[in-house]
Amino acid sequence: MPTLKLTLTATDNECFTIVAKNYATENSKLPFFDDQGNSHLRAVINSLNALTNQYSDNNDKKWMIAEGLLSETDTNSFHGQMRENIGKKLYQALFTGNIEKALNKEFGKEEDLHIQIEYDFRVSANSKLSLYPWHLVHDGNEFLSKNRVTFSYRILDNTNYPRKKRQINKLKVLVISSQAFDDDQIQLQNQESLINDSLKKSQDQGRACLLSWYKPGEKPTFKRLRDYLTDHSKQADKLPDIIHFNGHGVFQDQSGFLLFEDEKGKPDHISAEDFKDLIDICNPKPQLVVITACQAALAHKNDSVFNGVAQKLLQIVPAVVATPFSISQDSTTDFINQFYRVLGNGQSSLLEAVKFASKAMKHKQYEWYRLVLFLRHDGDEDGYLFDFQETQLQPGIPQNRELEVSDIATLKDLLKRCRIITTNRIVRENFCQSIGIEIDDISSDSVANLGDNLFIDTLLGYLERTDNTSAFYQLCVKLEPHFKSSSTLANKLQVIKNKFM
């Protein structure tokens, strides 16, 4: 997946510089300021954070109506295009001048695109630049995140952090599912069993496991977690590759907190600094921390940009998935279920896992943007954090030969990359015959004149629908010569091919 890297540097509280790596540099102004220079970003964030269509705050109403955030006829309700209107303002600020040309050039490659937003705070400035939800940009037709684009965020500083993929034969996940809540919150569901079920196929293959760090009947307290990590601080087989915290989070007193349970099940507010310091004792440290807690990624720039939980963790781990917004339990469940199914197959990148998991959040159509990927892994911009080694399977346990959603996505990506399917009808007919099918069998409608991407989608959909394992196998054989120079892609293709042998 190609990457368009945009480095943002604040020059004052309203202006910033955008550098598109290998392309251009532009100056721009942050949106959501009024004519008097007052920022209304907080009203924008609160609007995006809403879980209903009702707006009860009387502040900023006049400005919000003028900007298309509130309805003109019912000022207590959001505008029907509120998110689109916010996204268009973000797009105008981010993709200005030659930066938009860089985007269009990358889009022209007809591949999925990774846009990495880097914040350079080494130049001091009083700015709210890092609070802007750039992954919500809308080009006037669609949100880019819904059109082949995956966003990640990165913060430049001088901190040393892991840069290599970790070689593992088993993905070890430590789950903290806290049911503690403050007075204005609701009790959350325990998600540990869901994560266990999502990783079942990988566990059956001996490729994943959940670490047991507290006994049945005990509370998952911060002290118990500290005791476990301290006792096993240098035992790699007992330390997690992924830590997942599911529970409530709050942002108060300019810092992020996670709500652990105490021995009585009451909330124990653990600061971002304390949580980071605890994980820092691990050797090796986890490659990824997932935090499905509200406001875990929210940060303000005061003494340090690293004052949200996610930002603190980025000082010591390569990647964090978290949210600066509120998120419903149903959407959290959808995300977790798909995320671990994709990541657990051992062949998918973190970008792919986040992309598929975000698309699975269909409980409420406006929650797809709420989980954010922070990626600090310089060695692989697609977020391949793990290098799975061959695992000796337990006797009697068959290998998984079912096609995953990510397998179809991989085949689609490889077909686009190698360009063996062109717009020429004869080329398409010959290709179909070479894998053992006829082009007219794919659909009752004519597919010969479809664009390349739609033809590939239709072809793969037909093979999947008819369960044509022979054609899938021949397709993999046809693709193999094109990816001999890329071990990562060749390995992914081999895993898929093995499912049809």
Secondary structure as UniProt FT lines:
FT   STRAND          3..10
FT   STRAND          15..20
FT   TURN            21..23
FT   STRAND          24..29
FT   TURN            35..36
FT   HELIX           41..49
FT   TURN            59..60
FT   HELIX           61..66
FT   TURN            67..68
FT   TURN            75..76
FT   STRAND          77..78
FT   TURN            80..81
FT   HELIX           82..94
FT   HELIX           98..107
FT   TURN            108..109
FT   STRAND          113..120
FT   HELIX           129..131
FT   HELIX           134..136
FT   HELIX           144..146
FT   TURN            147..148
FT   STRAND          149..156
FT   STRAND          166..168
FT   STRAND          171..177
FT   TURN            183..184
FT   HELIX           192..198
FT   HELIX           200..204
FT   TURN            205..206
FT   STRAND          208..210
FT   TURN            216..217
FT   HELIX           222..231
FT   TURN            232..234
FT   HELIX           236..238
FT   STRAND          242..246
FT   STRAND          249..252
FT   TURN            253..254
FT   STRAND          255..261
FT   TURN            263..264
FT   STRAND          267..271
FT   HELIX           272..279
FT   TURN            280..281
FT   STRAND          288..292
FT   TURN            294..297
FT   TURN            306..307
FT   HELIX           309..313
FT   TURN            314..316
FT   STRAND          319..322
FT   HELIX           329..343
FT   TURN            344..345
FT   HELIX           350..359
FT   TURN            365..366
FT   TURN            368..369
FT   STRAND          372..375
FT   TURN            378..379
FT   TURN            381..382
FT   STRAND          386..388
FT   TURN            395..396
FT   HELIX           405..418
FT   HELIX           425..434
FT   TURN            435..436
FT   HELIX           439..441
FT   TURN            448..449
FT   HELIX           452..465
FT   TURN            466..467
FT   HELIX           469..479
FT   HELIX           480..483
FT   TURN            484..485
FT   HELIX           487..498
FT   TURN            499..500
//
